[in-house]
Amino acid sequence: MRAKDVEFDVTYVDLWDKPDWFLEISPRGKVPVLKVDDDILFESSAICEYLDEIVAPQLHPADPIKRARNRAWTDFVHDFSGALGKIGYAKNAADVEAALPAARKALELIEEALEKERETGPFFNGPEICLVDAAYAPLLQRFRMNDAVANTGLLDGFPLVSAWTDALLASDLVSKAVPDEFPQAWEDNHRRRDSYVWSLMQEGRAAAE
């Protein structure tokens, strides 16, 4: 919606304490949910596809083959999220180490896709944000935050993905998509999960005192 300059109101939901009104409109209890007049849409990819159909400029490629490949890489976001999430929410260093091979494989696939799908960057298809960028930006944003603490250096081995991440995080379209209190919410999430990242944060604070 920001990429298309659509006017909208946003209501943030505490996913640890979901209000009843939200559960009534979200079939899976997940965000985002888009309310269009009296109609409710859910699931990120479905919402993005709807917006791309009704509001210019179109963020999907015009070429049908390239558009289909973009949709395929958007579908891969679920596997990608699972692979990187096992690092971000690992309980200890051993779990991080065990999760690295699957994460590297997922990153290898995206690295190859970035090389094949564009002639220049900085985004997935080239100089303009597309729906693939919108799908991966939140995951890469959170992974960078996690890895600033866990320090796996995982993205160092994938220069195209690393540069793509830098470009996404430098865009106001991404940075303004979260509320000002997001860093605290991210930290609270790790505390509730008692993650390895949380333990490292605590160790760092104790060492600084």
C-alpha positions in Angstrom: 0.0 0.0 0.0 2.9 2.4 0.7 4.5 1.5 -2.6 1.2 2.3 -4.4 0.5 5.5 -2.3 -2.8 4.1 -1.0 -4.4 5.9 2.0 -5.1 3.5 4.8 -5.4 3.2 8.6 -3.5 0.6 10.5 -4.3 -1.1 13.8 -1.5 -3.1 15.4 -2.4 -6.3 17.2 -0.7 -7.9 20.2 -0.3 -11.4 18.9 0.3 -12.7 22.4 -3.1 -11.3 23.5 -5.3 -11.2 20.4 -8.5 -9.3 20.9 -11.9 -10.9 20.2 -12.7 -8.5 17.4 -9.5 -9.6 15.6 -10.2 -13.3 16.0 -13.7 -12.8 14.6 -12.3 -11.4 11.3 -9.0 -13.4 11.0 -9.8 -17.0 10.1 -6.3 -18.2 11.2 -5.7 -15.7 13.9 -2.8 -14.2 11.8 -1.8 -10.8 10.5 -2.1 -9.0 8.2 -5.9 -8.7 7.6 -7.2 -6.1 5.2 -10.7 -4.6 5.6 -12.1 -3.2 2.4 -15.4 -1.6 3.1 -17.3 -4.6 4.6 -15.1 -7.2 3.1 -12.2 -8.9 4.9 -9.1 -10.3 3.1 -6.4 -12.3 4.8 -3.0 -13.8 4.0 -0.2 -11.5 2.8 0.2 -12.9 -0.7 -3.6 -12.7 -1.3 -3.8 -9.2 -0.1 -0.8 -8.1 -2.2 -2.3 -9.8 -5.3 -5.6 -8.0 -4.7 -4.0 -4.6 -4.4 -1.8 -5.2 -7.5 -5.0 -5.9 -9.5 -6.9 -2.8 -8.5 -4.3 -0.1 -7.8 -1.5 1.2 -10.1 1.4 0.9 -10.6 1.5 -2.8 -11.0 4.3 -4.3 -9.0 4.2 -7.7 -10.8 6.2 -8.0 -14.1 4.2 -7.4 -17.3 5.7 -10.5 -18.9 3.5 -13.6 -18.1 6.5 -16.0 -17.7 8.4 -13.6 -15.5 5.2 -12.9 -13.5 4.7 -16.6 -12.9 8.3 -17.0 -11.7 7.8 -14.1 -9.4 4.8 -15.8 -7.9 6.7 -19.0 -7.5 9.5 -17.2 -5.6 6.8 -15.5 -3.5 5.4 -19.0 -2.6 8.9 -20.1 -1.6 8.8 -17.5 1.2 7.2 -20.1 3.5 10.2 -22.5 3.2 12.6 -19.6 3.4 11.0 -18.3 6.6 11.1 -21.7 8.2 14.7 -22.2 7.4 15.9 -18.8 8.8 13.4 -18.9 11.6 15.0 -22.0 13.1 18.1 -19.9 13.6 16.4 -16.8 14.9 14.4 -18.8 17.5 16.9 -21.5 18.3 17.2 -22.3 22.0 21.0 -22.7 22.1 24.1 -22.6 20.0 23.8 -26.3 19.1 20.4 -25.7 17.6 21.8 -22.8 15.6 24.5 -25.0 14.2 22.0 -27.7 13.3 19.8 -25.2 11.4 22.6 -23.7 9.3 22.6 -26.2 6.5 18.9 -25.8 5.6 19.3 -22.0 5.9 22.3 -22.0 3.5 20.3 -24.1 1.0 17.4 -21.6 1.1 19.8 -18.7 0.7 21.6 -20.4 -2.2 18.3 -20.7 -4.1 17.5 -17.0 -3.6 21.0 -16.0 -4.5 20.7 -17.9 -7.8 17.2 -16.3 -8.4 18.6 -12.8 -7.9 21.4 -13.6 -10.4 18.9 -14.9 -13.0 15.9 -12.7 -12.6 17.5 -9.2 -13.1 20.2 -7.4 -15.0 20.7 -4.8 -12.2 19.5 -4.2 -8.7 18.9 -3.3 -6.1 15.6 -5.1 -5.8 14.5 -8.6 -6.8 13.6 -7.7 -10.4 15.7 -4.6 -10.8 15.5 -0.9 -9.8 11.8 -1.0 -8.6 10.2 -2.7 -5.6 8.0 -5.7 -6.6 5.8 -8.2 -4.8 8.7 -10.6 -4.2 10.5 -7.8 -2.3 7.3 -7.2 -0.2 7.2 -10.9 0.7 10.8 -11.2 1.8 11.5 -7.8 3.4 9.9 -8.6 6.8 11.8 -11.9 7.1 15.2 -10.3 6.1 14.6 -7.4 8.4 14.0 -9.7 11.4 16.9 -12.0 10.4 19.3 -9.0 10.3 18.1 -8.0 13.8 18.6 -11.6 15.1 22.0 -12.0 13.4 23.3 -8.8 14.9 23.1 -10.7 18.2 23.7 -14.3 17.1 26.5 -13.2 14.7 26.4 -16.2 12.4 27.7 -14.2 9.5 25.4 -16.3 7.3 24.6 -13.6 4.8 28.3 -12.9 4.2 28.4 -16.0 2.0 25.6 -14.7 -0.2 26.6 -11.3 -1.5 23.5 -10.7 -3.7 21.1 -11.6 -0.9 23.1 -9.4 1.5 23.0 -6.4 -0.9 19.3 -7.0 -1.5 18.7 -7.0 2.2 20.6 -3.8 2.6 18.5 -2.1 -0.1 15.2 -3.3 1.4 16.1 -2.2 4.9 17.2 1.2 3.5 13.8 1.8 1.9 11.2 3.8 3.7 8.6 1.4 2.4 10.1 -1.2 4.6 11.4 0.7 7.6 8.1 2.6 8.0 6.0 -0.6 7.8 6.6 -1.3 11.5 5.7 0.9 14.5 8.3 2.8 16.5 8.0 0.3 19.3 8.9 -2.6 17.0 12.4 -3.2 18.4 11.0 -3.6 21.9 8.3 -5.9 20.6 11.0 -8.0 18.9 13.0 -8.2 22.1 9.9 -9.1 24.1 9.1 -11.9 21.6 12.6 -13.4 22.2 12.2 -13.1 25.9 8.9 -15.0 25.8 10.4 -17.7 23.6 13.5 -17.9 25.8 15.6 -18.0 22.7 19.3 -18.2 22.2 19.2 -14.6 20.9 17.6 -13.6 24.2 20.3 -15.3 26.2 23.0 -13.6 24.2 21.4 -10.2 24.8 21.3 -10.9 28.5 24.9 -12.0 28.5 25.9 -8.8 26.6 24.1 -6.6 29.1 25.6 -8.4 32.1 29.1 -8.0 30.6 28.5 -4.3 30.0 27.5 -3.6 33.6 
